[in-house]
Amino acid sequence: MAEPPDPLPADPAELVRIIRDLEARNADLQAQVKTLKAMIFGAKSERAAMIDPEQGVLDLGDLAVEAAPAANDNADRTSGKPRRHPRRPANRNVGALPRHLPRVETTIEPESTACPCCAGPMHRIGEDVAEALDVIPALVRVLRTIRPKYACRCCRGTLVQAAARPRVVDGGMATTALVAHVVVAKFAWHLPLYRQSRMFAGQGIALDRTTLVFWVRRAAWWLKPLYERLLLYIRSQERVFCDETPLPRLDPGRGRTRICQLWAQAVDDRPWQGPARPAVGYVFAEGRDTAAIQDQLAGLDGLLQVDGYAAYKALVRRRRRATIRLVFCLSHARRKFVAVFRTTRSEVAREVIGRLGEVYAIEARIRGTTAETRLRVRQDRSRPILEALKVRLMAVRAEISGQSSLAKAIAYTLGHWDGLVAFLEDGRIEVDTNTVERLMRPIGLGRKNALFAGSAAGGRDWAILASLINSARLNGLDPFSYLADVLERIVSGAVKANDLDRLLPWAWKAERDADAGTVRAA
């Protein structure tokens, strides 16, 4: 809205119009202030926006279960008549330790096994066994590799010696396992390199942070071809999720950081028993514009599930032929109404949240079933809910000011409606982009601890290593075991460049399981 004219007009009708516009703009600004305060000081979870504000949630925390353990003495505490239905003991995990862990047994014998009455020998009639989980801190050791030299006493100049094994760091002092340990600690468990340097110093090992940086760079260099194969696999699928998050990097000469982006593309067909293996690939880019995503998805042909960011829409418009169909995120639309409800307590916003909650409840029940089952249930149960919601939103939009926060939430939802309800026509499509948003959390945690990447090259290394580590975790693998073995096989030449698909997480897991089955059979 434009600023009021100066001087004000004398026409009463025009003055009324100006006042109403100012009131609408003031209400919108107040809603924005409340939203910003809620983002800074309020609860972050969408569940904090209750559907019924009159109904509270009583959270008893740990008091919801019996806090005191049962007495272990033999005192008789019963009084009066015995209870006909004694309370069942609480189901606590007090000894379900994994069977694959090694056991170290310690036997504690009594000081004397002579009978205190007759002094005769006593016989063992049983035992009590208690297990406790123990840990041995990381053991740092030195591996000495000895390569004997052999010479002939008769022939001059003849010398035989085994070739040195290739290493991740040429001429360095780090083994493949140590480099993998540093990489996994940083990109899986979010330990910055300066903290790792201090941890090594606590064991009497002086490792400068720049040395650790060099190790990480070398690991990323070796793994880059495998990372490219991972990206190629993801972009070859028919359904891809995409999202982006800021990743600051140092900008020498400016005295501050430059805000770059880490884009994520992911696939996961497990919710509908599909064939695609779960994987995520991160791509470092200097910007967040259409050109950045256009270069990444140049060969994509299929469904791209994203939020409402304009760069994705521009990407589709720039394509000469329509090879990409955008599918939008219902969760993003719901969040806008959650924000409206938190700040204005709008009944309409609460109604929208409730109806979308019904859709999500249906999705929770059909998750993991086949695409055909999901499509049938969505057509029968979700479609009527969303059709009625659209009619309701169109009616409300015609009655309220376009400047209000509620009107803007409605405009976003109706403007993206076809992409938001695309899941009603295809059982393979997810209702939102939470699949890729969950994979942004490790990046956010790492960014919170490390603050920024040291350079653009460091950002690209971040993308390479985070992609392989998080894809391994998606496939149920231990990141260290996977990365250490993959690095060793690439560096040693056991797996050639034209056979790198064997080292993708799901293929590596299948090969490991097959080898384990062969060993068990033997």
VOGU-3710 file (C-alpha; in Angstrom, 3 decimals, decimal comma):
1> maeppdplpa> 0,000/0,000/0,000  1,174/3,542/-0,806  1,694/6,147/1,890  -1,359/8,336/2,752  -1,483/11,567/0,705  -0,349/14,796/2,277  -2,500/16,778/2,769  -5,308/14,312/3,464  -8,338/14,452/1,147  -11,572/16,060/2,333
11> dpaelvriir> -13,769/13,297/0,895  -15,141/11,207/3,855  -15,347/8,037/1,759  -11,700/8,364/0,725  -10,691/8,950/4,354  -12,548/5,811/5,422  -10,733/3,812/2,749  -7,340/5,138/3,891  -8,117/4,344/7,538  -9,162/0,790/6,702
21> dlearnadlq> -6,013/0,240/4,649  -3,888/1,541/7,518  -5,681/-0,730/9,975  -5,069/-3,740/7,728  -1,393/-2,860/7,331  -1,044/-2,301/11,082  -2,597/-5,697/11,790  -0,211/-7,305/9,323  2,809/-5,608/10,906  1,683/-6,672/14,373
31> aqvktlkami> 1,353/-10,256/13,157  4,875/-10,102/11,716  6,259/-8,817/15,022  4,521/-11,613/16,925  5,825/-14,160/14,438  9,401/-12,920/14,803  9,125/-12,988/18,592  7,773/-16,524/18,441  10,650/-17,571/16,158  13,222/-16,115/18,564
41> fgakseraam> 11,711/-16,866/21,960  8,908/-19,365/21,370  8,738/-23,124/20,908  10,082/-24,284/17,549  7,861/-27,348/17,101  4,660/-27,001/15,103  2,954/-29,164/17,693  3,050/-26,183/20,032  0,178/-24,777/17,998  -2,622/-26,813/19,514
51> idpeqgvldl> -5,752/-27,431/17,501  -7,923/-26,675/20,512  -6,464/-23,845/22,613  -8,892/-24,614/25,432  -7,456/-28,085/25,907  -4,084/-28,233/27,650  -1,555/-31,027/27,685  -0,532/-32,406/31,053  3,081/-33,500/30,792  4,166/-35,495/33,806
61> gdlaveaapa> 7,585/-36,295/32,364  9,402/-38,955/34,347  6,619/-38,989/36,924  4,427/-40,844/34,473  6,226/-44,077/35,394  7,097/-45,491/38,759  10,146/-43,599/39,955  11,288/-45,753/42,884  12,632/-49,254/42,200  10,974/-52,179/43,911
71> andnadrtsg> 12,433/-53,148/47,253  14,816/-56,102/47,096  14,659/-57,245/50,703  12,450/-59,942/52,173  10,434/-57,747/54,553  6,752/-58,536/54,684  4,945/-55,300/53,948  1,487/-56,740/53,397  -1,178/-55,692/55,819  -4,745/-56,913/55,918
81> kprrhprrpa> -6,098/-58,967/53,045  -3,735/-59,791/50,189  -4,421/-58,071/46,890  -6,235/-60,262/44,399  -4,600/-58,575/41,408  -1,024/-57,640/42,283  0,555/-54,927/40,159  2,732/-56,228/37,372  6,379/-55,205/37,653  7,477/-52,303/35,506
91> nrnvgalprh> 8,972/-53,281/32,163  12,466/-51,780/32,312  15,474/-52,394/30,121  17,944/-53,508/32,797  19,919/-56,184/30,975  19,072/-56,405/27,289  22,618/-55,788/26,127  23,473/-56,719/22,510  24,694/-60,299/22,126  27,330/-59,416/19,545
101> lprvettiep> 29,372/-57,459/22,098  32,382/-59,324/23,567  32,010/-60,489/27,164  34,759/-60,151/29,780  33,877/-62,297/32,773  34,975/-61,628/36,343  34,162/-64,143/39,094  33,961/-62,921/42,670  34,489/-65,762/45,139  33,623/-65,587/48,848
111> estacpccag> 36,517/-65,143/51,242  35,914/-68,690/52,517  33,918/-71,651/51,177  34,014/-73,500/54,468  30,684/-74,013/56,231  30,398/-71,597/59,165  28,586/-74,304/61,161  30,599/-77,517/60,708  33,658/-76,112/58,875  33,133/-78,634/56,076
121> pmhrigedva> 33,565/-77,761/52,372  30,579/-76,112/50,690  29,379/-77,013/47,174  28,485/-74,579/44,410  24,732/-74,745/43,809  24,203/-71,795/41,512  25,260/-68,301/40,590  23,979/-64,790/40,026  25,072/-63,060/36,827  24,875/-59,302/36,291
131> ealdvipalv> 25,908/-57,541/33,087  26,975/-53,913/32,773  27,903/-52,027/29,647  31,547/-50,933/29,656  33,672/-48,846/27,314  37,351/-48,645/26,433  38,279/-45,123/25,275  39,723/-44,761/21,782  43,069/-46,485/21,611  45,650/-44,585/19,598
141> rvlrtirpky> 48,559/-46,724/18,501  51,451/-46,702/16,049  51,519/-49,211/13,201  55,073/-50,003/12,145  55,404/-51,323/8,604  58,713/-53,109/8,027  59,866/-53,820/4,449  62,974/-56,002/4,460  65,534/-55,568/1,699  67,143/-58,620/0,074
151> acrccrgtlv> 70,349/-58,692/-1,969  72,309/-61,450/-3,685  75,844/-62,073/-2,452  76,903/-63,239/-5,910  75,236/-60,675/-8,158  76,106/-57,028/-7,743  73,289/-54,469/-7,795  70,476/-56,948/-7,314  67,992/-55,736/-4,682  64,498/-56,986/-3,875
161> qaaarprvvd> 62,034/-55,194/-1,617  58,230/-55,187/-1,383  56,561/-52,020/-2,621  55,122/-49,675/-0,014  51,360/-49,765/0,276  49,573/-46,645/-0,970  48,132/-44,351/1,692  45,405/-41,753/1,856  48,039/-39,139/2,625  51,224/-39,742/0,632
171> ggmattalva> 54,192/-39,757/2,968  51,969/-38,870/5,906  51,746/-40,460/9,301  48,011/-41,206/9,281  46,483/-44,575/8,480  43,264/-44,894/6,536  41,403/-45,719/9,740  42,641/-42,564/11,461  41,634/-40,342/8,545  38,217/-42,007/8,458
181> hvvvakfawh> 37,889/-41,486/12,213  38,580/-37,739/11,879  36,187/-37,369/8,927  33,338/-39,263/10,609  33,809/-37,377/13,875  33,422/-34,086/12,009  30,676/-34,854/9,504  28,663/-37,527/11,341  29,089/-36,524/14,980  29,728/-32,796/14,375
191> lplyrqsrmf> 33,047/-32,466/16,211  35,006/-29,523/14,716  38,631/-30,175/13,935  39,928/-27,856/16,638  38,080/-29,930/19,253  39,491/-33,123/17,815  42,953/-31,580/17,970  42,456/-30,925/21,689  41,189/-34,456/22,239  44,355/-35,858/20,668
201> agqgialdrt> 46,411/-33,491/22,801  44,784/-35,011/25,872  46,399/-38,324/24,874  49,778/-36,697/24,411  49,580/-36,472/20,596  50,293/-33,108/18,990  48,180/-32,752/15,852  47,721/-29,260/14,526  44,312/-28,342/13,143  45,828/-27,578/9,746
211> tlvfwvrraa> 47,120/-31,151/9,633  43,610/-32,477/10,237  42,284/-30,131/7,546  44,780/-31,596/5,084  43,683/-35,136/5,963  40,040/-34,210/5,380  40,914/-32,629/2,036  42,757/-35,774/0,933  39,865/-38,013/1,945  37,459/-35,857/-0,076
221> wwlkplyerl> 39,830/-36,011/-3,073  39,879/-39,797/-3,027  36,101/-40,049/-2,545  35,042/-37,479/-5,152  34,528/-40,041/-7,976  32,288/-42,121/-5,704  30,381/-38,972/-4,714  29,781/-38,185/-8,391  28,406/-41,690/-8,906  26,068/-41,108/-5,957
231> llyirsqerv> 24,770/-37,856/-7,448  24,299/-39,523/-10,821  22,245/-42,280/-9,198  20,015/-39,793/-7,357  19,364/-37,641/-10,411  18,530/-40,682/-12,527  15,457/-41,437/-10,407  11,934/-40,450/-11,386  11,165/-38,741/-8,039  13,696/-36,465/-6,347
241> fcdetplprl> 13,419/-34,242/-3,285  15,349/-30,971/-3,237  16,073/-28,330/-0,615  18,813/-25,884/0,330  20,345/-24,401/3,465  22,893/-21,617/4,059  26,547/-22,555/4,538  28,807/-19,577/5,321  32,407/-19,650/4,156  35,365/-17,403/4,830
251> dpgrgrtric> 35,785/-14,601/2,325  39,386/-13,333/2,552  39,753/-9,586/2,171  36,260/-8,714/3,345  36,772/-9,495/7,021  33,572/-11,530/7,205  31,937/-14,630/5,829  30,099/-15,061/2,567  26,727/-16,811/2,719  26,802/-19,701/0,271
261> qlwaqavddr> 24,385/-22,588/-0,090  24,423/-26,319/0,359  21,779/-27,852/-1,888  20,464/-31,329/-1,150  18,893/-33,841/-3,517  17,486/-37,013/-1,995  15,549/-40,145/-2,904  13,733/-42,546/-0,608  11,114/-45,023/-1,822  10,791/-46,914/1,449
271> pwqgparpav> 7,438/-45,297/2,401  5,795/-47,115/-0,527  8,106/-50,141/-0,924  9,666/-48,707/-4,074  12,903/-49,811/-5,745  15,084/-46,716/-5,220  17,638/-46,974/-2,446  17,665/-44,151/0,120  20,408/-41,651/-0,632  21,224/-37,976/-0,304
281> gyvfaegrdt> 23,686/-35,844/-2,228  24,750/-32,357/-1,170  26,099/-29,802/-3,616  27,981/-26,672/-2,589  27,112/-23,526/-4,552  28,013/-19,866/-4,192  24,429/-18,722/-4,647  20,769/-19,576/-4,261  19,571/-18,368/-7,652  18,056/-20,309/-10,509
291> aaiqdqlagl> 21,405/-20,740/-12,255  22,774/-22,712/-9,296  19,976/-25,277/-9,327  19,777/-25,331/-13,130  23,351/-26,577/-13,398  22,701/-29,303/-10,835  19,451/-30,644/-12,288  20,233/-30,265/-15,968  19,567/-33,952/-16,656  16,640/-34,478/-14,309
301> dgllqvdgya> 13,495/-35,839/-15,907  10,561/-36,536/-13,597  9,006/-35,293/-10,360  10,841/-32,709/-8,260  9,331/-32,277/-4,792  10,266/-28,924/-3,268  9,009/-25,991/-1,229  7,590/-22,868/-2,842  10,934/-21,188/-3,570  10,781/-19,214/-6,824
311> aykalvrrrr> 14,032/-20,640/-8,227  12,398/-24,037/-8,740  9,519/-22,472/-10,673  11,963/-20,508/-12,809  13,854/-23,726/-13,483  10,735/-25,278/-15,000  9,940/-22,165/-17,034  13,433/-22,087/-18,535  13,193/-25,646/-19,771  12,371/-25,763/-23,463
321> ratirlvfcl> 10,439/-28,938/-22,917  8,482/-29,809/-19,807  10,614/-32,597/-18,338  10,220/-31,602/-14,696  6,955/-31,505/-12,777  7,019/-29,630/-9,492  5,359/-31,204/-6,476  5,011/-28,935/-3,461  5,132/-29,544/0,268  1,916/-29,624/2,292
331> sharrkfvav> 3,932/-29,148/5,469  5,128/-25,721/4,273  1,542/-24,635/3,680  0,518/-25,885/7,118  3,364/-23,978/8,776  1,986/-20,702/7,467  -1,330/-21,354/9,168  0,482/-22,462/12,322  2,262/-19,092/12,365  -1,039/-17,279/11,867
341> frttrsevar> -2,706/-19,217/14,680  0,162/-18,553/17,089  -0,013/-14,812/16,556  -3,723/-14,163/15,978  -5,529/-17,229/17,388  -7,545/-17,243/14,172  -10,401/-19,755/14,152  -9,950/-20,219/10,410  -6,263/-21,044/10,860  -7,138/-23,522/13,597
351> evigrlgevy> -9,710/-25,145/11,310  -7,165/-25,482/8,477  -4,600/-27,011/10,822  -7,181/-29,499/12,017  -8,156/-30,589/8,517  -4,555/-30,982/7,448  -3,981/-32,949/10,638  -6,610/-35,422/9,450  -4,690/-35,854/6,188  -1,455/-36,472/8,081
361> aiearirgtt> -3,167/-39,020/10,304  -4,240/-40,918/7,191  -0,693/-40,749/5,831  0,710/-42,161/9,056  -1,557/-45,213/8,783  -0,660/-46,010/5,165  3,081/-45,348/5,406  5,025/-48,420/4,344  2,220/-49,907/2,232  2,284/-50,246/-1,553
371> aetrlrvrqd> 1,713/-47,338/-3,914  -1,599/-48,860/-5,023  -2,869/-49,046/-1,451  -1,756/-45,496/-0,705  -3,494/-44,175/-3,822  -6,744/-45,973/-3,047  -6,906/-44,708/0,552  -6,001/-41,176/-0,492  -8,749/-41,117/-3,101  -11,336/-42,415/-0,645
381> rsrpilealk> -10,407/-40,438/2,466  -7,971/-37,577/1,799  -9,493/-36,187/-1,389  -12,853/-35,175/0,184  -11,033/-33,427/3,027  -8,844/-31,369/0,705  -11,645/-30,543/-1,735  -13,743/-29,199/1,123  -10,715/-27,285/2,419  -10,201/-25,577/-0,934
391> vrlmavraei> -13,803/-24,420/-1,042  -13,501/-23,089/2,489  -10,288/-21,193/1,746  -11,740/-19,568/-1,367  -14,772/-18,417/0,602  -12,651/-16,958/3,416  -10,321/-15,185/0,976  -13,259/-13,282/-0,493  -14,283/-11,966/2,935  -10,990/-10,727/4,462
401> sgqsslakai> -8,407/-8,072/3,684  -5,638/-9,133/1,371  -3,095/-7,479/3,703  -3,755/-9,833/6,626  -1,417/-12,684/7,492  -4,290/-15,147/7,096  -4,956/-13,911/3,559  -1,301/-14,370/2,668  -1,313/-17,940/4,002  -4,434/-18,672/1,979
411> aytlghwdgl> -2,942/-17,081/-1,141  0,186/-19,249/-0,825  -1,871/-22,408/-0,402  -4,261/-21,758/-3,285  -1,432/-20,527/-5,509  0,383/-23,865/-5,092  -2,717/-26,036/-4,901  -2,071/-28,322/-7,878  1,396/-29,207/-6,597  0,196/-29,576/-3,007
421> vafledgrie> -2,455/-32,182/-3,875  -0,404/-34,068/-6,489  -0,046/-36,942/-4,003  -3,767/-37,657/-4,482  -3,054/-38,814/-8,048  0,094/-40,881/-7,443  0,704/-43,252/-4,554  4,470/-42,886/-4,996  4,474/-39,176/-4,114  5,000/-38,075/-0,522
431> vdtntverlm> 2,727/-35,530/1,111  5,642/-33,227/2,021  9,382/-32,701/1,712  10,209/-33,866/5,229  12,360/-36,604/3,683  14,972/-34,085/2,576  14,378/-31,627/5,423  15,372/-34,295/7,940  18,612/-34,684/6,014  19,321/-30,978/6,498
441> rpiglgrkna> 19,542/-31,408/10,264  23,054/-32,941/10,203  24,197/-29,986/8,116  22,662/-27,558/10,593  24,325/-29,264/13,541  27,696/-29,261/11,818  27,273/-25,606/10,867  26,353/-24,720/14,443  29,559/-26,273/15,771  31,994/-25,379/12,982
451> lfagsaaggr> 30,333/-22,010/12,153  31,618/-21,858/8,555  33,655/-23,528/5,842  37,217/-22,293/5,431  36,915/-21,757/1,690  34,874/-22,686/-1,363  37,025/-25,811/-1,690  36,220/-26,617/1,935  32,524/-26,260/1,158  32,838/-28,709/-1,721
461> dwailaslin> 34,697/-31,153/0,515  31,926/-30,760/3,085  29,366/-31,712/0,437  31,332/-34,788/-0,686  31,921/-36,260/2,760  28,511/-35,392/4,199  26,804/-36,998/1,191  28,533/-40,365/1,594  28,283/-40,417/5,393  24,589/-39,528/5,559
471> sarlngldpf> 23,735/-41,902/2,712  25,473/-44,670/4,662  23,418/-43,819/7,736  20,220/-43,874/5,658  21,068/-47,462/4,717  21,663/-48,507/8,327  25,466/-48,566/8,138  28,034/-47,507/10,704  29,693/-44,475/9,045  33,183/-45,332/10,276
481> syladvleri> 33,127/-48,973/9,153  31,807/-47,947/5,753  34,125/-45,010/5,134  37,281/-46,750/6,387  36,704/-49,772/4,143  35,727/-47,702/1,108  38,770/-45,462/1,455  41,077/-48,447/1,864  39,720/-50,194/-1,219  39,904/-47,071/-3,370
491> vsgavkandl> 43,395/-46,071/-2,233  44,783/-49,605/-2,585  43,303/-50,011/-6,063  41,226/-53,026/-5,052  38,226/-51,301/-6,646  38,873/-49,566/-9,954  37,285/-46,329/-11,150  34,971/-48,170/-13,541  33,609/-50,351/-10,726  32,832/-47,712/-8,106
501> drllpwawka> 29,126/-48,587/-8,014  30,152/-51,537/-5,822  31,035/-49,036/-3,110  27,736/-47,158/-3,008  26,261/-47,699/0,479  23,504/-50,160/-0,449  25,804/-52,204/-2,724  28,538/-52,228/-0,071  26,015/-53,402/2,516  24,715/-56,189/0,264
511> erdadagtvr> 28,264/-57,401/-0,419  29,125/-57,335/3,287  25,973/-59,269/4,217  26,663/-61,835/1,496  30,219/-62,349/2,767  28,927/-62,718/6,335  26,394/-65,310/5,190  29,119/-67,273/3,414  31,260/-67,291/6,554  28,352/-68,505/8,695
521> aa> 27,543/-71,268/6,224  31,161/-72,452/6,249
//
